[in-house]
Amino acid sequence: MLKLLLTCEHAGNQIPEAYSAHFSGKEEWLASHEGYDIGALELFRKLEPLADKTFYSETSRLLVELNRSLHHARLFSDVTRELPDENKSVILKEHYFTYRDDVEQLVHDFVSAGRQVLHVAVHTFTPELNGEIREADIGLLYDPKRKLEQAFCRRWKQEFQINDNSLLVRFNYPYLGISDGFPTYLRRKFTDDQYVGIELEVNQKFPLGDAAAWQKVQQAVYRSLEATLQHFRPELSDEEEL
């Protein structure tokens, strides 16, 4: 049986009290798309009823980037990168590993119980980056080599077109699904049949724009995901032949 795991790694821009002095005067930075995924928590809450299990973090990615591997150059921000190694180790222990280990353990528990896991990581992206306009409303990120991920995203795009054909949905945009990220890490831990990892990316022009239009987009995401789940649950279930 398929289990839906919903996560949101960049749900907020909070800085723990122990490190607040390092971010004094940087409130504008924290409130920007670099500080958190604008609108992601609201969308996550909208989708939560569909999930079997959820995890989210409201700690700013400027403290530590939960969606990056330990070797990644941007694991720490320009502020926290300059902290002593002892402080960075504490940040990793209290915020990075606490979150990621809990998610990984949950996937392991489901898989050990004979379940398959569909992991949808909820993210949003800035409409413009370094002078480049992002030409998409919705991005569905996956590994093209993993057939279940590819099939799920193709169906999900079809359901988006049914619910709201005005939305431009693109695959592996504005980032590649195989880029360094939490689902990429989890794919190395679990097989294609055990784990289906997809990153949902929604353009921040919606939460930053008209409230009614933003609600409409959230509803389209919910309905399209719900319909896709209904279509794929028998196919993804270990009780059926793939």
WORAPE-V846510 format. One record per pair of residues at least 12 apart in sequence whose C-alpha atoms are under 7 Angstrom apart, sorted by the first residue. I is the first residue (numbers start at 1). GAP is how many residues later the second one is. D is the distance in whole Angstrom. If there is no record, write none. Layout:
i/gap/d
I/GAP/D
I/GAP/D
//
This chain:
i/gap/d
1/114/5
1/115/6
1/236/4
1/237/6
1/238/7
2/113/6
2/114/5
2/115/6
2/116/7
2/231/6
2/234/6
2/235/5
3/49/6
3/112/7
3/113/6
3/114/5
3/115/6
4/47/5
4/48/5
4/49/7
4/113/6
4/114/5
4/115/6
5/46/6
5/47/6
5/48/5
5/49/6
5/112/7
5/113/6
5/114/5
5/115/6
6/45/6
6/47/6
6/48/5
6/49/7
6/113/6
6/114/5
6/115/6
7/47/6
7/48/5
7/49/5
7/113/6
7/114/5
7/115/6
8/33/7
8/36/7
8/47/6
8/48/5
8/49/6
8/113/6
8/114/5
8/115/7
9/47/6
9/48/5
9/57/6
9/58/7
10/26/5
10/27/5
10/47/6
10/48/6
10/50/7
10/51/6
11/25/6
11/26/6
11/29/6
11/30/5
11/45/6
11/46/6
11/47/5
12/24/5
12/45/7
12/46/4
12/47/6
12/48/6
13/17/6
13/18/7
13/22/5
13/23/5
13/45/6
13/46/5
13/47/4
14/44/6
14/45/5
14/46/5
15/44/6
15/45/6
15/48/7
33/93/6
35/25/6
35/26/6
35/27/6
36/24/6
36/25/6
37/86/6
37/87/5
37/88/7
38/86/6
38/166/6
38/169/7
39/85/7
39/165/7
39/168/5
40/82/6
40/83/6
40/84/6
43/175/6
44/78/6
47/175/6
50/176/7
62/14/7
62/15/5
63/13/6
63/14/7
63/17/6
64/12/5
64/13/7
64/32/7
66/30/6
67/114/5
67/115/5
68/112/6
68/113/5
68/114/7
69/111/7
69/112/7
111/83/6
116/77/7
116/78/5
116/79/6
116/121/7
117/77/6
117/78/5
117/79/6
118/77/6
118/78/5
118/79/6
119/77/6
119/78/5
119/79/6
120/77/6
120/78/5
120/79/6
120/80/7
121/77/6
121/78/5
121/79/6
122/77/6
122/78/5
122/79/7
123/77/6
123/78/5
123/79/6
124/77/5
124/78/4
124/79/6
124/80/6
125/76/6
125/77/6
125/78/5
125/79/6
126/77/6
126/78/5
127/76/6
127/77/6
127/78/6
134/40/7
136/32/5
136/33/6
136/34/6
137/30/6
137/31/5
137/32/6
137/65/6
137/66/5
138/30/6
138/31/5
138/32/6
138/63/6
138/64/5
138/65/6
139/30/6
139/31/5
139/32/6
139/33/6
139/34/5
139/35/7
139/61/6
139/62/5
139/63/6
140/13/6
140/30/6
140/31/5
140/32/6
140/33/7
140/58/7
140/59/6
140/60/5
140/61/6
141/30/6
141/31/4
141/32/7
141/35/6
141/36/4
141/57/6
141/58/5
141/59/6
142/30/6
142/35/4
142/36/7
142/55/7
142/56/5
142/57/7
143/34/5
143/35/5
146/46/6
148/48/7
149/47/6
149/48/7
149/49/7
155/73/6
156/68/6
156/69/6
156/72/6
157/12/6
159/65/5
159/68/7
159/69/7
160/60/7
160/64/5
163/57/6
163/61/7
164/56/6
183/14/5
183/15/7
//
